[in-house]
Structure formats: C-alpha cells, structure tokens
Amino acid sequence: MLKETDEPKQQPVAGCPIRGVLDRIGDQWSLLTLEALEDGKKRFNELLREIGDISKQMLSKTLRHLEQDGFVLRTVYPQVPPRVEYELTELGQSFLIPMKTLIGWAEQNHPAITSARQRHDNA
C-alpha cells in the first residue's frame, strides 16, 4: 500500500520510441563516440585517444550499446592479433545531422545556462 509521500514506480510506456532512444544517445559518451566516428572507421585505441577522458571499460560498453542499437558496425578481421574496427552504420550517419544541431545549440547557449546555474546557486 502506498503512503501519501510514496511515489508510484514509473513503468516504461510500452512502445514509447522516445524514452529508449534518448536513454541511449542522451549520455555524453554515446554522443562523443558517434562524433569521433564521423570521419570513418576507427580502431578501439584510436577512439580512446580521440575521446580522451573515457575509460576503456566505458568505451567498450558504449560501443556495445551503439552496436546493439544499430548505430555502429563492429568488424573483426581474422588476423593475429585480431584487428577490430568500428564505423557508423547508415542509421548512425543519419543521426549526425540532429546530433550536430544539438551540439551547436548547446555550444551557443552554454554561457546562458552557466549564468542561470550561478544565479540559482546564489539565490
């Protein structure tokens, strides 16, 4: 039985396309990884260097999720040691346009957001 102060647990809306997609692409590592792959195929260590402050574990997890959702293609070449490359799929390429719009908006509005946060913290 719920008390007045308890909030009911939110259940995901069946068939809601927005929530699942935004959960995946809305995190900082997915956007940075997709942006890093914009220029073409890259190996894991290239991505690691380009993104910078991401751990190996987080990059691996992010690539796995992006591959699972169809944004990234992982190709393993049968050689010793195995060579693995990552590249954007057609779906991943199609996301670059709205992603760049979002990044541009964030860059343009960053000073206003920073000021609003400072005003809020000082209030």
C-alpha positions as CSV (number, residue, x, y, z in Angstrom):
1,M,0.0,0.0,0.0
2,L,1.3,3.4,-1.0
3,K,1.7,6.2,1.6
4,E,0.9,9.7,0.6
5,T,4.6,10.5,0.5
6,D,5.5,7.5,-1.6
7,E,5.5,7.9,-5.4
8,P,4.5,5.0,-7.6
9,K,7.3,3.5,-9.6
10,Q,7.2,4.6,-13.2
11,Q,6.8,1.8,-15.6
12,P,8.2,2.3,-19.1
13,V,5.5,3.1,-21.6
14,A,5.2,0.1,-23.9
15,G,6.1,1.1,-27.5
16,C,7.3,4.5,-26.4
17,P,10.0,5.2,-29.0
18,I,11.4,8.3,-27.4
19,R,12.4,7.1,-24.0
20,G,14.6,4.2,-25.1
21,V,16.3,6.1,-27.8
22,L,17.0,9.2,-25.6
23,D,18.4,6.9,-22.9
24,R,21.0,5.5,-25.3
25,I,22.0,8.6,-27.2
26,G,21.5,11.1,-24.4
27,D,24.6,10.1,-22.5
28,Q,27.8,12.0,-23.0
29,W,29.8,9.0,-24.1
30,S,27.5,7.9,-26.9
31,L,27.5,11.4,-28.5
32,L,31.3,11.7,-28.2
33,T,31.8,8.2,-29.7
34,L,29.4,8.9,-32.6
35,E,31.1,12.2,-33.2
36,A,34.6,10.5,-33.2
37,L,33.4,8.0,-35.8
38,E,32.1,10.7,-38.1
39,D,35.2,10.7,-40.3
40,G,35.2,7.0,-40.9
41,K,36.4,3.7,-39.4
42,K,38.5,3.7,-36.3
43,R,40.1,1.1,-34.0
44,F,39.4,1.0,-30.3
45,N,42.6,2.7,-29.2
46,E,42.1,5.5,-31.8
47,L,38.7,6.2,-30.3
48,L,40.1,6.0,-26.8
49,R,42.7,8.6,-27.6
50,E,40.3,10.9,-29.5
51,I,37.6,10.9,-26.8
52,G,40.2,11.4,-24.1
53,D,38.8,11.1,-20.7
54,I,36.8,7.9,-21.2
55,S,37.9,4.7,-19.6
56,K,38.4,1.5,-21.6
57,Q,35.5,-0.2,-19.8
58,M,33.1,2.7,-20.6
59,L,34.2,2.9,-24.2
60,S,33.7,-0.8,-24.6
61,K,30.3,-0.6,-23.0
62,T,29.3,2.4,-25.1
63,L,30.4,0.7,-28.3
64,R,28.5,-2.4,-27.4
65,H,25.3,-0.4,-26.8
66,L,25.7,1.6,-30.0
67,E,26.3,-1.6,-32.0
68,Q,23.2,-3.2,-30.3
69,D,21.0,-0.3,-31.3
70,G,22.3,-0.3,-34.9
71,F,24.3,3.0,-34.8
72,V,27.8,1.3,-35.1
73,L,29.1,-1.6,-37.1
74,R,31.9,-3.7,-35.5
75,T,34.2,-5.5,-37.9
76,V,36.7,-8.2,-36.7
77,Y,39.4,-9.1,-39.2
78,P,40.8,-12.6,-38.8
79,Q,44.5,-12.0,-38.2
80,V,46.9,-12.4,-35.3
81,P,46.4,-10.3,-33.2
82,P,42.7,-9.7,-34.3
83,R,42.1,-6.3,-35.7
84,V,38.7,-4.7,-34.8
85,E,37.3,-1.6,-36.5
86,Y,34.2,0.5,-35.7
87,E,32.3,2.6,-38.1
88,L,28.9,4.3,-38.3
89,T,26.0,2.5,-40.0
90,E,23.5,4.2,-42.2
91,L,21.4,4.8,-39.1
92,G,24.5,6.3,-37.3
93,Q,25.2,8.5,-40.2
94,S,21.6,9.8,-40.3
95,F,21.9,10.7,-36.6
96,L,24.8,13.1,-37.3
97,I,22.6,15.9,-38.5
98,P,20.3,16.2,-35.5
99,M,23.3,15.5,-33.2
100,K,25.3,18.4,-34.7
101,T,22.2,20.6,-34.3
102,L,22.0,19.7,-30.6
103,I,25.8,20.2,-30.1
104,G,25.6,23.6,-31.8
105,W,22.6,24.6,-29.6
106,A,24.5,23.5,-26.5
107,E,27.6,25.5,-27.5
108,Q,25.6,28.6,-28.4
109,N,23.6,28.5,-25.1
110,H,26.3,27.3,-22.7
111,P,27.0,30.9,-21.4
112,A,23.3,31.5,-20.7
113,I,23.0,28.1,-19.0
114,T,26.1,28.7,-16.9
115,S,24.8,32.1,-15.8
116,A,21.4,30.6,-14.9
117,R,23.1,27.9,-12.8
118,Q,25.1,30.6,-10.9
119,R,22.1,32.7,-10.3
120,H,20.2,29.7,-9.0
121,D,23.1,28.6,-6.7
122,N,23.5,32.1,-5.3
123,A,19.8,32.5,-4.6
